[in-house]
């Protein structure tokens, strides 16, 4: 997800119709806090703010994804350049054919730009085409947008797309998740002088949403790399995303899961200089850092702890197949081979295509901040996207040997 300039505290008014929805969500949050003893964990707050049916950000805003200049809030790689899907199709086509798979499963398909782009590219290549392209989508509003996009595909491709209400007990597939993990609810942790506590949401004396903290539950095990963070630090705990990775291991039979997202391995995630955490909000292609401000009208995300994701996948019985930057993955998978013939015309369309590729690959754009994690089961051959620059060894989440010791951690 692109992050641009900071959002002023008083932006333009919300689009017509959103004020009533925002008021309904605020009323729900007040009830939830009251019935929970005056406090809810941030993960519960984030779940309601993003996914509450009819009220949450994703549940009621099908236009949140889109191109620059529209009414959208952010743009993802599949909307940024058609070459993202075209390059990924090269990796998936080879894998699908070699493993004899007949299904692709995409979690959180957004605008369906990736699904539609992949099916078109795979059909054009003619080497492998899944019999089923299953989408798992929790937002009814986003599902409607996806269905409209799929309806514009040729009938032979559109018939392959289905929406799953739940996961089959076991399935073989190529699994995709583009910017899915970052939007899963997180718990917030605060390192006080007395130790780590959990930061949640309550109400101040005037009835406004406010930060509130409680002790961690007894026996709570936190990641070892947190020892690097000094008192005063705030960070995220991706408990829901870890659960998703374990669940994926429980359901995936034979296949590969490719997860694209922004984040770091644990030792970078918990670097002593990253004391404010990674929580960010997005609205109208701008970023702000106050998730309690006008809930339901901004996206809320946190960078991904890829060490935790890899560990949870292993706990679910999956193998780690690769981890690298988005730029390295796309280059390994042949993006430049696809770009070259499209640049021959030298027209305005070619220049726009080149600009999109620069954002996908640029070290100061998406190329380095975004990573690709591959896990799977029953896969022996190496994946082309990780042929060079595989960083799997960096996912070891032991504390950095030169990290300063900090006291008052609950595990000490």
Protein Blocks (a to p, Z undefined) as FASTA:
>chain_A
ZZdddddfbdcdddehjlmmmmmmmmmmmmmmmmnoopacfklmmmmmmmgghkammlmm
mklgccehiabfbdcfklmpmklmmmmmmmmmmmmmmnopabdcdehklnommmmmmmmm
mmmnomaccfbdcdddfbfklmmmmmmmmmmpcfklmmmpccdfbdcfbdcdddddehkl
mmpccddddddfkbccdddddddfkopacdddddddehiacdfklmmpcghiacdddfkl
mmmmmmmmmmmmcdcdddddddddfklmmgcklmnojbdcdeehiacfbfkgoghiaccd
ddddfklmmmmmmmnopacfbdcdfklmmmmnommmmmmmmmmnopaklmmmmmmmmmmm
omklmmmmpccddddehiabdcfklmgopaklmmpccdcfkbccdehiakZZ
